């Protein structure tokens, strides 16, 4: 089934995809035949999406793609087909601009492979994935938390989620990704830290002066708390918009 298409409704319900993750120029790795570009109109802050597939070269290396070329990189169910997922993620993060995002979906080994490897449902899978386990039934299992940590300090885990909302655990062993609803996977989002963030500045964006209405609101909120703490709640409210 078309896993990118399955994810669209879920992602549209999360403002982070619309306003933060899918913003600017993007690269969709392994996107055919279900590319993210076909939904560009639903994510209006996307400027463009280039689809990278077999004819463009090995997705593990992204040869010819410059460092920091894209605002975001998206990949739906490609990583499990690559020989060295760690090297692939390093290169995928390499081509993301500092401050940009890497959005990746992979099958979950218990929801998809369900205890059998090589995979019953896709013999081209070279690894299985789990968020984290002390032990796995598969010697080629990869803990995603360990994998992401291996990318170094530039990789900030923004989110990681088991995609089992429509998964039916009561069914016998069956490839539920063939249904139009079950994703049977894991999705993770990595933010590429900027040089300032690597140096210890925790802010997501450069500090800037807020607009006047925002300053009034924040100053009023702060003043209300100050007057309550001082036991002077009847004092007139603070109205100076220049303090903040």
Number of C-alpha atoms within 10 A of each C-alpha: 14 17 22 20 16 16 17 15 10 10 13 13 10 10 10 12 17 17 13 13 24 26 21 16 17 26 24 21 26 22 22 15 10 16 23 23 18 10 14 15 10 13 19 13 17 21 14 15 21 16 20 19 16 11 6 13 12 14 20 21 15 17 11 8 13 11 14 17 16 26 23 31 27 24 23 25 20 19 26 19 19 17 13 14 18 18 14 18 20 17 19 26 25 19 21 24 19 23 18 24 28 27 22 21 25 26 26 21 25 16 25 24 23 16 15 14 20 16 17 15 16 13 10 12 20 18 22 26 25 20 18 14 12 5 9 17 12 16 10 12 18 21 16 19 15 11 16 18 13 13 16 10 12 19 22 16 16 13 11 17 12 18 19 16 10 13 17 12 10 6 8 7 12 13 16 19 20 14 13 13 16 21 29 25 23 22 21 19 20 23 23 26 20 19 12 14 17 13 9 9 12 10 10 12 11 7 7 6 8 11 9 12 10 13 18 19 13 16 19 17 13 12 17 17 12 13 16 12 10 8 10 11 14 8 10 10 13 14 13 11 16 9 9 12
